[in-house]
């Protein structure tokens, strides 16, 4: 059943109220945990107090605080899903909102900045589509997901573009995608090998460094202020969860063949995949970009 604007607004409002409640609970749990930790520290200096019960209490309170934070994050994810569903419905109904290029670039950047951060439990490894970890072989991107798609342009040249999944055609084992660029808005039906799902979560360099591309790795990265992916080399890894990669884009106009380092968000740095023509990048020469 289609999600009406009124229903979507009510569902979002309900979840915002839930998030507000979670925030108040976290605040209370945080104060309680701080008091417990203070008691634990004092007990370490007192010979007549048992430390083990206090330690267990502190661990329990920390677990409760973590559970509440995760519940709030789940509500935020639900809000994103509701908004995405409404946007897809509007597009399918032919109600396309014209977006200027400047606004589109801000949306692309915001999408990367607000990408959920993977926060695993003790001993949990980062899953597929977190940072540099690719999707499983049988994975199918969902409707509305952003992907890198190897599509032909007006000049019949294949370029890796930022696209959105319209549907997956199971019988053909192909994706139906649409160019994210409002000036193009071309539809393409492509085989799975010509579509690369983008990360669904950011990796935290401080806890999940294995989920980042190592320095000097050849990758494809979204060139700033464009919707095309180009061949690049990882120059510097993110040092914190909010930092971007620094990459060197291949550019024949430079003597060493590479441009100066540029920041690119984790969401838009993916494994390099050469095209049939064997060109140095999937999207033409950067000197003319």
C-alpha positions as CSV (number, residue, x, y, z in Angstrom):
1,X,0.0,0.0,0.0
2,X,1.4,3.4,-1.0
3,X,2.7,5.6,1.8
4,X,0.7,8.9,1.7
5,X,2.3,12.2,2.6
6,X,0.1,12.4,5.8
7,X,1.0,8.9,6.9
8,X,4.7,9.5,6.3
9,X,4.7,12.7,8.2
10,X,2.9,11.1,11.1
11,X,5.3,8.1,11.2
12,X,8.3,10.5,11.1
13,X,6.8,12.6,13.9
14,X,6.3,9.5,16.0
15,X,9.9,8.4,15.6
16,X,11.2,11.9,16.4
17,X,9.3,11.7,19.7
18,X,10.8,8.3,20.3
19,X,14.3,9.7,19.6
20,X,13.7,12.5,22.1
21,X,12.7,10.0,24.8
22,X,15.8,8.0,24.0
23,X,18.0,11.1,24.4
24,X,16.5,11.8,27.8
25,X,17.0,8.2,28.9
26,X,20.7,8.3,27.7
27,X,21.3,11.5,29.6
28,X,20.0,9.8,32.8
29,X,21.9,6.6,32.1
30,X,25.1,8.6,31.5
31,X,24.8,10.4,34.8
32,X,24.2,7.2,36.7
33,X,27.1,5.5,34.9
34,X,29.4,8.4,35.8
35,X,28.4,8.1,39.5
36,X,29.1,4.4,39.4
37,X,32.5,4.9,37.8
38,X,33.4,7.5,40.5
39,X,32.4,4.9,43.1
40,X,34.5,2.3,41.4
41,X,37.6,4.6,41.3
42,X,37.2,5.4,45.0
43,X,36.9,1.7,45.8
44,X,40.3,1.1,44.2
45,X,41.9,3.2,46.9
46,X,39.9,1.6,49.7
47,X,41.1,-1.7,51.0
48,X,37.8,-2.6,52.7
49,X,35.5,-2.4,49.6
50,X,34.8,-5.1,47.1
51,X,35.6,-3.9,43.6
52,X,33.9,-6.8,41.6
53,X,30.3,-5.9,42.4
54,X,30.9,-2.2,41.5
55,X,32.6,-3.3,38.3
56,X,29.7,-5.5,37.3
57,X,27.3,-2.7,38.0
58,X,29.3,-0.3,35.8
59,X,29.5,-2.7,32.9
60,X,25.7,-3.3,33.1
61,X,25.0,0.4,33.1
62,X,27.3,0.9,30.1
63,X,25.5,-1.9,28.2
64,X,22.1,-0.3,28.9
65,X,23.4,3.1,27.7
66,X,24.7,1.4,24.5
67,X,21.4,-0.3,23.9
68,X,19.5,3.0,24.2
69,X,21.8,4.7,21.8
70,X,21.5,1.9,19.3
71,X,17.7,2.1,19.6
72,X,17.8,5.9,18.8
73,X,20.0,5.2,15.8
74,X,17.5,2.6,14.6
75,X,14.8,5.2,14.7
76,X,16.9,7.6,12.7
77,X,17.4,4.8,10.1
78,X,13.7,4.3,10.0
79,X,13.1,8.0,9.3
80,X,15.6,7.9,6.4
81,X,13.8,4.8,5.0
82,X,10.4,6.5,5.2
83,X,11.7,9.6,3.4
84,X,13.4,7.5,0.8
85,X,10.2,5.5,0.2
86,X,8.2,8.7,-0.3
87,X,10.8,10.1,-2.7
88,X,10.7,6.9,-4.8
89,X,6.9,6.9,-4.9
90,X,6.9,10.5,-6.1
91,X,9.4,9.6,-8.8
92,X,7.4,6.6,-10.0
93,X,4.3,8.8,-10.1
94,X,6.1,11.2,-12.4
95,X,6.3,14.0,-9.8
96,X,10.0,14.8,-10.3
97,X,11.4,17.7,-8.4
98,X,13.8,19.8,-10.4
99,X,17.1,20.1,-8.5
100,X,19.7,22.7,-9.5
101,X,23.2,21.4,-9.9
102,X,24.5,23.3,-6.9
103,X,21.8,21.7,-4.7
104,X,22.5,18.3,-6.2
105,X,26.2,18.5,-5.3
106,X,25.2,19.5,-1.7
107,X,22.9,16.5,-1.6
108,X,25.6,14.2,-2.8
109,X,28.0,15.5,-0.1
110,X,25.4,15.4,2.6
111,X,24.6,11.8,1.7
112,X,28.2,10.9,2.4
113,X,28.4,12.9,5.6
114,X,25.3,11.3,7.1
115,X,26.1,7.8,6.1
116,X,25.8,5.6,9.2
117,X,29.0,4.8,11.1
118,X,29.5,1.1,11.8
119,X,29.9,0.7,15.6
120,X,30.4,-3.0,16.2
121,X,30.2,-4.9,19.5
122,X,33.3,-6.3,21.1
123,X,35.0,-8.7,18.6
124,X,32.5,-7.9,15.8
125,X,34.1,-7.4,12.4
126,X,32.9,-4.8,9.9
127,X,30.3,-6.3,7.5
128,X,30.1,-6.2,3.7
129,X,29.5,-2.7,2.3
130,X,31.2,-1.1,5.2
131,X,33.9,1.2,4.0
132,X,36.1,-0.7,1.5
133,X,34.6,-4.1,2.1
134,X,32.7,-5.1,-1.1
135,X,29.2,-6.6,-1.3
136,X,28.8,-10.4,-1.4
137,X,28.6,-11.9,-4.8
138,X,24.9,-12.6,-4.6
139,X,24.0,-9.2,-3.2
140,X,21.3,-7.1,-4.9
141,X,21.1,-3.4,-4.2
142,X,17.7,-2.2,-3.1
143,X,15.5,0.2,-4.9
144,X,16.6,3.8,-4.2
145,X,20.2,2.8,-3.4
146,X,23.1,4.7,-4.9
147,X,25.5,2.8,-7.1
148,X,28.4,3.3,-9.5
149,X,27.2,2.3,-13.0
150,X,29.2,1.8,-16.1
151,X,26.8,3.5,-18.7
152,X,27.1,4.8,-22.2
153,X,26.8,8.5,-22.8
154,X,25.6,10.4,-25.8
155,X,29.0,9.8,-27.5
156,X,28.6,6.0,-26.9
157,X,31.6,6.1,-24.5
158,X,31.2,4.1,-21.3
159,X,31.7,6.1,-18.1
160,X,31.3,5.2,-14.4
161,X,28.5,7.4,-13.2
162,X,26.7,7.9,-9.9
163,X,23.3,6.4,-10.4
164,X,20.2,5.3,-8.4
165,X,18.6,1.8,-8.6
166,X,15.1,1.9,-10.0
167,X,14.6,-1.8,-10.0
168,X,16.4,-5.1,-10.3
169,X,15.2,-7.3,-13.2
170,X,15.6,-10.8,-11.8
171,X,14.8,-12.7,-15.0
172,X,17.5,-10.8,-16.9
173,X,19.8,-10.5,-13.9
174,X,20.2,-6.8,-14.7
175,X,19.7,-3.5,-13.0
176,X,17.5,-0.7,-14.2
177,X,19.2,2.5,-13.0
178,X,18.8,6.2,-13.4
179,X,21.6,8.8,-13.7
180,X,21.7,10.9,-10.5
181,X,22.5,14.0,-12.5
182,X,19.3,16.0,-13.0
183,X,20.7,17.4,-16.3
184,X,20.9,13.8,-17.7
185,X,18.3,11.7,-15.9
186,X,19.0,8.9,-18.4
187,X,17.7,5.4,-17.7
188,X,20.1,2.4,-18.2
189,X,19.5,-1.3,-18.1
190,X,22.9,-2.8,-17.1
191,X,24.2,-6.3,-16.2
192,X,25.3,-6.8,-12.5
193,X,29.0,-6.6,-13.5
194,X,28.5,-3.0,-14.7
195,X,27.0,-1.9,-11.3
196,X,28.9,-1.5,-8.1
197,X,26.9,-1.0,-4.9
198,X,28.3,1.9,-2.8
199,X,29.1,1.5,0.9
200,X,26.1,1.5,3.2
201,X,28.2,2.4,6.3
202,X,31.4,4.3,7.1
203,X,34.3,2.5,8.7
204,X,35.8,3.9,11.9
205,X,39.6,4.2,11.3
206,X,40.2,3.9,15.0
207,X,38.5,0.6,15.4
208,X,38.0,-0.9,11.9
209,X,41.1,0.1,10.0
210,X,40.9,-3.2,8.1
211,X,37.8,-1.8,6.4
212,X,39.7,1.0,4.7
213,X,41.7,0.9,1.4
214,X,45.4,0.9,2.2
215,X,47.6,3.7,1.1
216,X,48.7,3.5,-2.6
217,X,45.7,1.3,-3.5
218,X,44.3,2.0,-7.0
219,X,40.6,2.9,-6.6
220,X,37.8,4.6,-8.4
221,X,36.6,7.8,-6.7
222,X,33.9,10.4,-7.3
223,X,35.6,13.6,-8.5
224,X,34.5,16.6,-6.4
225,X,31.6,18.5,-7.8
226,X,30.9,15.9,-10.5
227,X,28.8,12.7,-10.7
228,X,31.5,10.6,-12.4
229,X,34.0,8.2,-10.9
230,X,37.7,8.3,-12.0
231,X,40.7,6.2,-11.5
232,X,42.8,7.4,-8.5
233,X,45.3,6.3,-5.9
234,X,44.8,6.5,-2.2
235,X,47.2,9.1,-0.9
236,X,46.0,9.4,2.7
237,X,43.6,7.4,4.8
238,X,40.9,9.0,7.1
239,X,42.3,9.3,10.6
240,X,38.9,9.7,12.3
241,X,35.3,8.7,11.6
242,X,34.5,12.1,10.1
243,X,37.5,12.5,7.8
244,X,37.7,11.8,4.1
245,X,40.3,10.0,2.1
246,X,42.8,12.0,0.2
247,X,43.3,10.6,-3.3
248,X,45.4,11.4,-6.3
249,X,43.3,11.5,-9.5
250,X,45.0,10.4,-12.7
251,X,45.6,13.5,-14.9
252,X,47.8,13.6,-18.0
253,X,48.2,17.4,-17.7
254,X,50.5,16.8,-14.7
255,X,54.1,15.8,-15.3
256,X,53.9,12.8,-12.9
257,X,50.5,11.8,-14.3
258,X,48.5,12.6,-11.1
259,X,46.8,15.7,-9.8
260,X,47.2,17.2,-6.4
261,X,45.5,15.4,-3.5
262,X,41.7,15.9,-3.2
263,X,39.4,14.8,-0.4
264,X,36.7,12.2,-1.2
265,X,34.3,10.7,1.3
266,X,34.3,6.9,2.1
267,X,31.0,6.5,0.4
268,X,32.5,7.5,-3.0
269,X,35.7,5.5,-2.9
270,X,35.3,2.0,-4.4
271,X,37.4,-0.8,-5.8
272,X,38.9,-0.1,-9.2
273,X,37.4,-1.9,-12.1
274,X,38.9,-1.4,-15.6
275,X,36.7,-0.9,-18.6
276,X,36.8,-2.9,-21.9
277,X,38.6,-0.2,-23.7
278,X,41.5,-0.4,-21.2
279,X,41.6,3.3,-20.6
280,X,43.3,4.6,-17.5
281,X,40.0,5.7,-16.0
282,X,36.4,4.7,-16.2
283,X,35.2,8.2,-17.1
284,X,37.6,9.8,-19.6
285,X,40.5,12.2,-19.1
286,X,40.4,14.4,-16.0
287,X,42.2,17.3,-17.7
288,X,39.0,18.0,-19.5
289,X,36.7,17.4,-16.5
